[in-house]
Amino acid sequence: MIDISTKEVWFITGSQDLYGDEALKQVAKNSTEIANTLNNSALIPVNVVFKPIVKSSDEIFETLTAANQEKNCIGVITWMHTFSPAKMWIRGLTALQKPLCHLHTQYNRDIPWGTIDMDFMNLNQAAHGDREFGFMVSRLRKNRKVVVGHWSLDTVQKKIGDWTRVAAGWDDWQGAKFARFGDNMRFVAVTDGDKVEAETKFGFSVNSYGIGDLVKLIDAVSDDAVNDLVKEYEASYHMAEELLEGGEKRQSLFDAARIELGLEKFLVDGGFKGFSDTFEDLYGMKQLPGIAVQRLMQKGYGFAGEGDWKTAALTRAMKVIGSGLEGGNAFMEDYTYHLDPAAPRILGSHMLEVDPVLAADKPSCEVHPLGIGGKEDPVRLVFNGRAGDSLVAGLMDFGNRFRLLINKTVGEEVTEALPNLPVARVMWKPLPDFETACEAWILGGGAHHTCYSENISVEQMEDFAEMAGIEALVIDENTTIRDFKNTIKANEAYYMFK
Ligand code: MN
């Protein structure tokens, strides 16, 4: 359900009328070549669309407001091939609502020492032209990404590509709808927050729906559809004996499949990109949705438990950012600790809803009692996570601002069997070390619900926070508690005046 390949970013080159037609033709030719190269780069997952050179305040305003209006346009890349006096950019930049990436490059890679003359200099002026532009963006206090280097380099194209992914995640939020079945888990603080402020800041809406509306759809699912989905389960997973035909718990599997089909219909009919539920509000449902939620997350829906709409939305955005890459992005909870001083670790899981995008191997489909929710035993997928570089990100409402807290982590193989804990699990080591990371996370007011990512970088998450205009705090290999505390204090003052 997630495909960003049809999205586009506009490549907009700044110049001015001073240089004459010949020079401007050359600017357009060079700029087209750069845009085409970026468009064809395997490192950039969206289309890069060349736009005619802008040379005046009116042209800039028209191009940037057209970018606002174009539905497929998720951001603009600007570059000053020549000098482009930046007062011309004030009106357009002020009106621009899409994310901005300033590519600080130059058409010529090397200085042609033997032949360089004033004609060359009339064309290759990014060294000063981009600085003039940069001043204006800073003067307007606009967040943007700056990418530096020759446009032919993989490192430069990768940075642009990574940014377009983030812009796609941001674009996905605009107008997105998230459904909440029931309210927040009673008395829980961090999962709650200001939904009006969130819609203002992030562009997505969160509304709640009575569980009865969902139950009606679940009950209306046809037996044929249920049978087909059970066959799909059997073809996809290792099935527990008791769930197989003739097995003692066979009926639970049919009930679970019916829940999945009803839930999916609700989400498709309503055009939702994600949802949350709570075990305190399941009236009329036979089981707490386990496998249903797991498979819908794998399909691309954002989800978080206990009414946690912020993490559901964050997970959806991160699924878009990482779409098409190896590895996954998944709702996660800090479940329990392994405090062996030689190798302290965090075991991540949830009571049921762990996303199979993280599965190292084919999951097994099992049914077990759940001591919470007071319903029949829920069917769930059980698996272990993978080893590899990762991060966790949490989104919290601090009253006067949202904070995105990011911790760099290293995923590890789960080698123990855990025969009595039938949930999917992921294990990781937080950076810089367990004690510092957890101390900083607690000081940063970080949630126990996060999105765990195997394919998004810290830089991308910081860029995402900048697009949203919210606070980002990072815990990584360079974090010290003293600096972290000072950053929090400085940010408190910054956001008081912002
Ligand atoms: Mn939870």
Residues whose N, C-alpha, C, O or C-beta is under 5 A from the ligand:
A	BS01	MN	G305 E306 E333
